[in-house]
Amino acid sequence: MRLRSDLLTSVAVVAALVSGGSAWAADAVEPADVIATYADIAQAGYEDSLSTARVLKDAVAALVADPSEATLAAARAAWKSARVPYQQTEAFRFGNPTVDDWEGKVNAWPLDEGLIDYVDAGLGGNDENPYAQINIIANPTVELSGKVLDATEINADLIESLHEIDGIEANVATGYHAIEFLLWGQDLNGTGPGAGERPATDFDTANCTGGNCDRRVAYLVAATDLLVSDLEEAVANWSEGGQGRADVSADPANGLVMAFTGLGSLSYGEQAGERMKLGVLLHDPEEEHDCFSDNTHNSHYYDGLGMWNVYNGRYVRIDGSVVEGPSLKDIVAERDPALAAALSGALDHTMMSLGAIKTTAEAGVMSYDQMLGSGNAAGELLLMTAIDALVAQTREIERAIEVVGLEGVTIEGSDSLDNESAVFQ
């Protein structure tokens, strides 16, 4: 019964989204006004991400001051809460250069976690990455690129220098997923139930497990502090006078190109492809976005909601207040009301499909990594339904781009969608 009630809740959420559609289409819609709404939603989303990251920082401070299963659970809960507004900002990726230049610092994925801390000997290697198991927490000096790195003091400067070192994207040393790994540890359950199980004593310098607890504490604190400062940068970027707001506002027509590029690329190549279909093809839990915490069902859901927000020009903030105004939907509706409604319907269908994954995981029926398991027909059906919905909404986005008359929109693809055989080469 719990699953049924949760599914009904998702239906109610989508119904609320639909009923909260834009009321701005009665008058002629100016692209500049639509872009102003777009930038306002970006600013609000990053402000909420910053607020929740500061709560996470306080929770981490409480954990390191008094390591216990209770303070560890509170820090984990704060991390999950921080993901809710941040994932909704991913709709601003791909089309905005300032976001794309910055985003890798906070949400790069997947990562070779052995760069940071201890891992299972059989599950932490990567033959293509010489740094996949250097374990900076255990080693105050390491050899990188033929030079000896002094890692005696773990601080923000050190972990920034390690991030994507030698141009290897899997060397993720900063951001949400580095913090996630530190809070949960590796998930050694494969496609079985259960997330990472790092004990609180890994942060207890008086009763240390896992070794090097003082350095692990230092890394966690530095990574959390750095996340806060990076999000402060994002807020400034979208505030009045910020480069992100200036870039989309300078030429509103080009701003529309940026907005639709972000919607199409996140919908298709990134979420439907790299984050979902690839994992289905490989049956690999390492392709799960929040793989240590088993929070992927939420990350995917709020990515979907972020796209809904941008198209409809409406964002509900963490305090319940609403940022809304003239929208991309209004621009499309002026030219083709039926298409505007079709794209709205496609987005709503995607939210229902992602909601089914979310409610199934939250009801304890099966987690996202279990859905990826080979032979799990029910799990694959849930995932493929959402993937197909994302692809279908992308087709409607492409139609909208054509109807609005935008040029220069490039939607990113994925081999997992466009050339499956390449995935296995």
Secondary structure, 3 states (H helix, E strand, C coil): CHHHHHHHHHHHHHHHHHHCCCCCCCCCCCHHHHHHHHHHHHHHHHHHHHHHHHHHHHHHHHHHHCCCHHHHHHHHHHHHHHHHHHHHHHHHCCCCHHHHHHHHHHHCCCCCHHHCCCCCCCCCCCCCCCCCCCCCCCCCEEEECCEEEECCCCCHHHHHHHCCHHHCCCCCCCCHHHHHHHHHCCCCCCCCCCCCCCCHHHHCCCCCCCCCHHHHHHHHHHHHHHHHHHHHHHHHHHCCCCHHHHHHHHCHHHHHHHHHHHHHHHHHHHHHHHHHHHHHHHCCHHHCCCCCCCCHHHHHHHHHHHHHHHHHCEEECCCCCEEECCCHHHHHHHHCHHHHHHHHHHHHHHHHHHHHHHHHHHCCCCCHHHHCCCCCHHHHHHHHHHHHHHHHHHHHHHHHHHHHCCCCCCCCCCHHHHCHHHHCC
